[in-house]
Amino acid sequence: MAVEAHITELRHRHKSLESQIDKERSRPLIDDVKITELKRKKLQIKDEINRLNGASVN
């Protein structure tokens, strides 16, 4: 069950990053570097979720 809890936490962080990206995009002066960094972190989390899901199936 520890893996499931970790996946849940990662999903929460993934959703939080999506909110931060949306917030950055709505600003008058968009910071493309910050958005790129947030997207990179979001992708890393998604990859980790997918890896853990694959590990829990096997």
N, C-alpha and C positions, 0 to 999 in steps of 0.2 A: 503494500500500500504506500510505501514511502515514495515510489516512483509516481504514483497517481497524484499525490500531494504536490510533488515537484512540478509535474505537468500543469496542474491547476494554477500554481504560482506563476509559472512561465506564461500561461495564457492571460493571466491578469496583467502581467508586465507588458505583454504584447498589445493588449487593448489600451493600456495606459500610453504606450508610445504612439499608437494610432491617434489618440486624443491630442497628444502633444504636437504631432505633425499637422493635424487639422487646425490647431490653434496657431501654429506658425504660419500656415498658409493664409489665414484670415487677417494677418497683420498688414498694415499699409506698406511697410518695408520688409519684404520677405527675406529671410536669411537662408539662402540656398545651401550654404555650408552646414548650417545647423540641421536643416531638413535632411540633407544627405546623410549626416551622422546618425540622426534618429532612424532613418530608413535602414541604415546598415545594422544598427542594433536590433531593430525589429526583425530583420531577416535572420540574424544570428539566433535569435530566440525561436523563430519559426523552425529553423534547421534543427535546433536542439529538441524542440517538441517532437518533430518528425523522427529524429533519431531515437528518442526515448519511447515513442509509440512503437517503433519497429522492434526495439529491444524487449518491450513488455509482451509483444505478440509471440516472439520466439521462445 
